[in-house]
Amino acid sequence: MTQEQLTVAVAGAGRWADRAHIPGWQRDPRVNLVALVDTDRKLAEEMAQRFGIPHATDDVREVLEDASVDVLDVATGNDAHFELSMAALEAGKHVLCEKPVHHDARETRRAADLAAANGLKTKLGFTFRYAPAIQYAKDLIDEGFVGDVYVFNGYEQNSQWIDPATPLRQAEQPAPDENEIAVSSIEGYGAPIIDIMHWWVDSPLTEVVGTMRNFVPERMVRATGLRQRMNIDDGDMWICEFEAPTIASIQSSYVTVGNYPGIEARIYGSEGAIIVRLVEEAGICQTIRTATKNSVEFVERSIPERYYPAGGSDREEWPSLFYSNLIKDFTDEILGGGEVNQGDFAQGALVQRTINAFERAARERRWVALSEVPELAGV
Ligand SMILES: NC(=O)c1ccc[n+]([C@@H]2O[C@H](COP(=O)([O-])OP(=O)(O)OC[C@H]3O[C@@H](n4cnc5c(N)ncnc54)[C@H](O)[C@@H]3O)[C@@H](O)[C@H]2O)c1
């Protein structure tokens, strides 16, 4: 019998679960959100009550051992992503996990392989891939609107941390030397636009080069509430070459003035070009504009309704619009039972490998081949 309903547990009762994950699951009538787990039990209980989730606990084993739970959604802080994802995959659950699954691409690949071996589906929290404008653009690219892809430009930038008094977590991956800049913006912010680059360009990445800068030397650290030296990348710029004759640029920063979320993806090819902006401006969170070689003036396109979650519109706030689409898509993929699994952990491993190659290129100030970054442990 075809499964028609999905039973889900969420781990992590923080801000992002509150704003995006839980509303997304509850919007889909095919989903039963049955449990909320947080190491802070009181927080789990409060949020479960507010959202009407029947069970709250601080012990994830309760949901892992419950055979009726189909999906674990890992919306905790980054430290717990890998451990919880692996435990859930071992327990036979499909997994949605916030990015990154692991800072090391080889570990993310290991989780992807475990999912494949157990016949399970995975999904990374690549929020912006699920923006209706980005999904629509991908279909246009696949239909040949752009032709052969020449150039991709990706930006993910806003000014969330331009004020040093806004508390920020310390970089989770310290630099090899305290005088060197630790990776921060390109991993925390850049990952989703790197995901879109790979997805749209659809050709193996060969080599990368680029640089990172620390613009704001001292900041308020969230854990201590004190201001201290934080030598982290708060702005960066990269060039990528692909096997196809395509070149791409990526730029990420959280100290560049502009509104949220601050994504722009541009693709230019032999037939046409597409520019998608995911920036809240004039009450709208996304636009798609296209041009062709015979009509070079960019014009705005309206996005067909099939790209939206139920009741969704461009006037909705981006976290709920895009995240509801992500969850709808994951629910479709699991209940549909087919092979399709977009934005999965294997894609997450590719994105993480790209970030690892960027870091090496910046540290060694040279072009780095993706093949220099091992894909699997022990390689
Ligand atoms: N995809 C996106 O666009 C996007 C946007 C915002 C945040 N995020 C990501 O979402 C995640 C959560 O962010 P947040 O702002 O909600 O953080 P947060 O600190 O507000 O919440 C995290 C919660 O996880 C809980 N937790 C930690 N370890 C746990 C464990 N082992 N088991 C159960 N609960 C545990 C903490 O107690 C806390 O309540 C982060 O990884 C963040 O990077 C993604």
The ligand as a Gaussian input file, in Angstrom:
#p B3LYP/6-31G(d) Opt

LIG

0 1
 N       19.161000      27.168000       6.221000
 C       19.071000      28.389000       6.702000
 O       18.732000      29.327000       5.973000
 C       19.323000      28.635000       8.154000
 C       18.938000      29.833000       8.787000
 C       19.152000      29.981000      10.162000
 C       19.782000      28.961000      10.876000
 N       20.177000      27.834000      10.221000
 C       20.830000      26.717000      10.962000
 O       19.854000      26.122000      11.800000
 C       20.485000      25.555000      12.963000
 C       19.777000      26.051000      14.221000
 O       19.947000      27.466000      14.294000
 P       19.208000      28.330000      15.437000
 O       19.448000      29.756000      15.113000
 O       17.823000      27.829000      15.606000
 O       20.085000      27.934000      16.724000
 P       19.651000      28.022000      18.259000
 O       20.931000      28.076000      19.007000
 O       18.613000      29.071000      18.441000
 O       18.910000      26.614000      18.539000
 C       19.560000      25.382000      18.537000
 C       18.850000      24.483000      19.556000
 O       19.415000      23.158000      19.444000
 C       19.448000      22.609000      20.747000
 N       20.399000      21.477000      20.757000
 C       21.751000      21.519000      20.717000
 N       22.250000      20.261000      20.713000
 C       21.197000      19.415000      20.730000
 C       21.066000      18.001000      20.716000
 N       22.136000      17.213000      20.684000
 N       19.826000      17.474000      20.723000
 C       18.722000      18.260000      20.751000
 N       18.789000      19.611000      20.766000
 C       20.007000      20.188000      20.750000
 C       19.855000      23.770000      21.626000
 O       19.522000      23.535000      22.976000
 C       19.043000      24.913000      21.007000
 O       17.786000      25.073000      21.623000
 C       21.959000      25.965000      12.868000
 O       22.692000      24.896000      12.325000
 C       21.944000      27.133000      11.903000
 O       23.167000      27.256000      11.197000
 C       19.946000      27.666000       8.894000

